[in-house]
């Protein structure tokens, strides 16, 4: 039992008595206890993003919201899918822009579509409102992150709430949500947000023209400066048409007005 | 007839295509005191008749037996087995709370009651369960406006303009039907008075010399669901008596058993401590004989 006075372990590569053990071949099913010690089994899980969408920008104006995103889904630094609509019309009150891992965006869109179909099956003319959807997404994403199995997404949700009030919110992969007149994800948070905030009149909301102009400018800046942006983008518009209905569409694709004439002034061109 | 062979299981139809247990459950609603729900464009009100036992602490801190708040925009009034009513209240409150947590908005009233009906239906189709022996009048206000819903032990959910359930409620329903067209434009006070008058109409000509114990609750636009205090209830009762015409025969032409003295409804039904005595039930369902 005792060799040279040293206690030998009872076995190798197996469970340590008194410790939690990750059985090999079992995927981590979100058990909190398993998350806290080293993974000594064969199961690994990648939490990296694979195909990603870049920035999404949302701006609230007096009659509604605009949400813009470019049409690029990257594969690392490769511009893999260049014609993908990342803005979705959810129902007549809600539009959503998805950034982050695009497979996760598609997965959550499937759940949201199921919700909308349930709503339609009730056949009582009650359609979900943007704040309800944003709150639901916050709960789902927070739950996933608490189980160490996040959906790697950063979404902008906007639309028309009850009383015909525009609503705009940003929910991220950790379940952090907030609502403001301008929200963004990815690089737009660094480049576009300050630009829009500077232009915001202190005493009133933006008008549709001001908001559209800002979208155009921000998409241009993002194309020049963010290497994972492309020059083509779509814009979702959700605005109040009259007291009972909204106009809710995804428009585009639009092209950034690229100006490369300064290149001649660059040494080495 | 062969009734007795089909009346013991809720899962067995009678040859006439009836579920006797469900119908007997409907009788349980008639054991409770009458309660009335009606609505205008802006308000929905629930009025319940209480027959307090002098030994009971009936109304403490605004709590009373018949009217329960579900959420700030929905409340219910019940008639029948109170224990079943409490169970349903707990379920509705839990549903509303979950919805609030997930969506940060109020449960649409119509959906809440439709889903309640779906839940209650399973009790009418399962071998080892029974239907809930309580009728519910739900009042709510949401984006779609004011609502009055009636849910019965048969799991029928009915969207109502106005409704009355409970003992001798036919008189109240007749009153509501007669005055239905005026409700949409009523003020809050007028609406409550109409409800109290409907309850008085259900009493027939035997309205007791002492004042009735009326419980009123109201919900509406910018008005969270609230059961009124004893003082307010008394005030509205006096207002209704003063404004209403004295009850005549025309107010209760369809009320049956009007020659019976108004007896207190079975205390067992209200407290739900014992089962119902089924021995005296009629052969045909719902011939209007109320207890």
Contacts between the chains, C-beta under 8 A, distances in Angstrom:
chain1	res1	chain2	res2	distance
A	122	B	111	6.2
A	122	B	114	7.5
A	124	B	108	7.4
A	124	B	110	5.5
A	124	B	111	7.0
A	124	B	144	7.8
A	125	B	144	7.7
A	126	B	108	5.0
A	126	B	110	7.6
A	126	B	111	7.1
A	126	B	143	7.4
A	126	B	144	7.1
A	128	B	103	7.9
A	129	B	105	6.6
A	131	B	103	7.9
A	131	B	104	6.0
A	131	B	105	6.5
A	132	B	103	3.8
A	132	B	104	6.6
A	132	B	105	4.9
A	133	B	103	7.9
A	135	B	102	6.7
A	135	B	103	5.3
A	135	B	104	4.0
A	135	B	105	7.7
A	136	B	102	5.3
A	136	B	103	5.7
A	139	B	101	7.1
A	139	B	102	5.6
A	162	B	105	7.9
A	162	B	143	5.8
